[in-house]
Amino acid sequence: MELIRIHQLGVDQRLQDVSLSLHRGEVLGILGANGAGKSTMLHCLAGIEDYRGEIFLHDQRLDKIPERRRAQQIGFLPQSSQSAWALSVHDVISLGRLPWGDTNAEAVAQAAAATGVTDWLERPIDRLSGGQQARVWLARVLAGQPRVLLADEPVASLDLSQQQHVLQMLRDYARNDCGVMLSIHDLSLAARYCDRLCLLHEGRLLALGPVAEVLTHDNLQRAFGIDAHIDLESQPPIVMPR
Ligand SMILES: Nc1ncnc2c1ncn2[C@@H]1O[C@H](COP(=O)(O)OP(=O)(O)OP(=O)(O)O)[C@@H](O)[C@H]1O
């Protein structure tokens, strides 16, 4: 069943005629070169970018859904986040409860545990490393318990172990009757953790479907201009520029 349906999405010169769906229980990976339109598409879904075309959440047009309800349903992790104040980790994660108007201590504790930040709850966020802060911002989104979780490069600043941990956690999150849409540059990780992939090229949809249909030599040549070594049968799968 579709959680999100995008129909002919367009933004100025940046995104053209993109149509796709996010299904219940799946992780959909958004791929593409720098400037391909990944963030732009996620911003449209998050309600922070004007667009042409239509986006449906369940069967309701996104722009007709009251803002608060939309924020309860769709959580967004931007590419980078910063706090203007030296909030504690606990307070940052609690901000994720704003759409609900509560402080749900259990949701906050669960989000902290899922991202492995429980030991830092009392520390000011600006005293953490970049990768540690990234996990706290992710915890903030998780605390809102959104049905649809959008994440713009959630593992870009994480070490190898945390990349795996976070992607597995997002996969588990999706399986719990939710959906996750994330942009990612590491094609091997995308092959390993995403159920389906969407490959954007110059603002257009170049390929959409199961991993093996999207990560082909031809598609990677067109999207990234690379000759790739692709072995999707190995454990874990390998997709690297030669
Ligand atoms: N606020 C903006 N106003 C106008 N153009 C923008 C804006 N933000 C991004 N762009 C342009 O839109 C295009 C798509 O950018 P977008 O950020 O969606 O790419 P991306 O695929 O997320 O790239 P990256 O991998 O570098 O994060 C780029 O050409 C970019 O220069």
The ligand as an SDF file (V2000), in Angstrom:
LIG
                    3D

 31 33  0  0  0  0  0  0  0  0999 V2000
   17.3290   27.2480   -2.7810 N   0  0  0  0  0  0  0  0  0  0  0  0
   17.6430   27.0410   -4.0520 C   0  0  0  0  0  0  0  0  0  0  0  0
   17.2940   27.9040   -5.0150 N   0  0  0  0  0  0  0  0  0  0  0  0
   17.5910   27.6740   -6.2920 C   0  0  0  0  0  0  0  0  0  0  0  0
   18.2500   26.5990   -6.7330 N   0  0  0  0  0  0  0  0  0  0  0  0
   18.6340   25.7090   -5.8390 C   0  0  0  0  0  0  0  0  0  0  0  0
   18.3540   25.8680   -4.4410 C   0  0  0  0  0  0  0  0  0  0  0  0
   18.8540   24.8040   -3.7780 N   0  0  0  0  0  0  0  0  0  0  0  0
   19.4250   24.0190   -4.7040 C   0  0  0  0  0  0  0  0  0  0  0  0
   19.2990   24.5570   -5.9360 N   0  0  0  0  0  0  0  0  0  0  0  0
   19.7300   23.9630   -7.2040 C   0  0  0  0  0  0  0  0  0  0  0  0
   18.8270   22.9080   -7.4890 O   0  0  0  0  0  0  0  0  0  0  0  0
   19.5280   21.8070   -8.0560 C   0  0  0  0  0  0  0  0  0  0  0  0
   19.2540   20.5570   -7.2280 C   0  0  0  0  0  0  0  0  0  0  0  0
   19.8310   20.7450   -5.9370 O   0  0  0  0  0  0  0  0  0  0  0  0
   19.6390   19.6870   -4.7780 P   0  0  0  0  0  0  0  0  0  0  0  0
   20.1260   20.3210   -3.5320 O   0  0  0  0  0  0  0  0  0  0  0  0
   18.2650   19.1790   -4.8170 O   0  0  0  0  0  0  0  0  0  0  0  0
   20.6440   18.5470   -5.2560 O   0  0  0  0  0  0  0  0  0  0  0  0
   21.0740   17.1990   -4.5420 P   0  0  0  0  0  0  0  0  0  0  0  0
   20.7970   16.0960   -5.4910 O   0  0  0  0  0  0  0  0  0  0  0  0
   20.4770   17.1170   -3.1980 O   0  0  0  0  0  0  0  0  0  0  0  0
   22.6480   17.4200   -4.4320 O   0  0  0  0  0  0  0  0  0  0  0  0
   23.7430   17.0050   -3.3360 P   0  0  0  0  0  0  0  0  0  0  0  0
   24.1200   15.5660   -3.6030 O   0  0  0  0  0  0  0  0  0  0  0  0
   24.9020   17.9200   -3.6620 O   0  0  0  0  0  0  0  0  0  0  0  0
   23.1970   17.2460   -1.9680 O   0  0  0  0  0  0  0  0  0  0  0  0
   20.9990   22.2060   -8.1170 C   0  0  0  0  0  0  0  0  0  0  0  0
   21.2830   22.6450   -9.4280 O   0  0  0  0  0  0  0  0  0  0  0  0
   21.1110   23.3370   -7.1340 C   0  0  0  0  0  0  0  0  0  0  0  0
   22.1030   24.2490   -7.5300 O   0  0  0  0  0  0  0  0  0  0  0  0
  1  2  1  0
  2  3  1  0
  2  7  2  0
  3  4  2  0
  4  5  1  0
  5  6  2  0
  6  7  1  0
  6 10  1  0
  7  8  1  0
  8  9  2  0
  9 10  1  0
 10 11  1  0
 11 12  1  0
 11 30  1  0
 12 13  1  0
 13 14  1  0
 13 28  1  0
 14 15  1  0
 15 16  1  0
 16 17  2  0
 16 18  1  0
 16 19  1  0
 19 20  1  0
 20 21  2  0
 20 22  1  0
 20 23  1  0
 23 24  1  0
 24 25  2  0
 24 26  1  0
 24 27  1  0
 28 29  1  0
 28 30  1  0
 30 31  1  0
M  END
$$$$
